[in-house]
Amino acid sequence: MESRRLIAVVRKQELPFLKSICAREDVFCVDLDDPFGNIGCIIMASGLGKRFGGNKLMADFCGEPMIMRAVRATEGLFARRVVVTRHEDVAQVCREAGVEVILHDKPHRSDTVRIGIEALEGVERCLFCPGDQPLLKKETVASMALSANGNENILRASHGDAPGMPAVFPEWTFDELRTLPEGKGGGYVIARHPRNVRMFAVSDPMELADADDRQAFERLLEAART
């Protein structure tokens, strides 16, 4: 929210003075009846785990499959939420948790993005959540969704000068996300629109760290236990 002031609106009302206040660039408005708006969430769970040496999303992380950390971090915040995965075992545990799942056999990251966007037709913005950032907090996801409500910029999590994930994409980016070059992801769209990207500061870099390989996984597991 940068240096904006905050005004909380209990219920939407067609009052001229409220409209004029909320139209100001230095004011951030929150509708307490619908704080997150019509936002969807795609949990990206299609990685093959080559550097990890197997399906890392099912690796035991503090007593549960790692993918469940992403499920819990995104619980109850979104108008629609879907897990997109190539893995039957990931699909099973997510369905058991009550999450919509799309199981596919497409080879590229661009396929995963397209499948997710097509599944969430009708939402006004979409948060992409990696399935392999087990220390990502629900409070961070909620704050990003709140900040993105009514915002036409791309919102990307970052720590210091280091950008990361999750990221929220507004509806005007969806056509580009559906038609990404083979193998590309949301970063391709971000690079095409640098003036429309805003960073969302995250204080703990471990929230944005992914379990790319066994060593990274063990570091994250140790951090979770301390």
Secondary structure, 3 states (H helix, E strand, C coil): CCCCEEEEECCCCCCHHHHHHHCCCCEEEEECCCCCCCEEEEEEECCCCCCCCCCHHHCEECCEECHHHHHHHCCCCCCEEEEEECCHHHHHHHHHCCCEEEECCCCCHHHHHHHHHHHCCCCCEEEEEECCCCCCCHHHHHHHHHHHCCCCCEEEEEECCEEEEEEEEEHHHHHHHHCCCCCCCHHHHHHHCHHHEEEEECCCHHHHCCCCCHHHHHHHHHHHHC
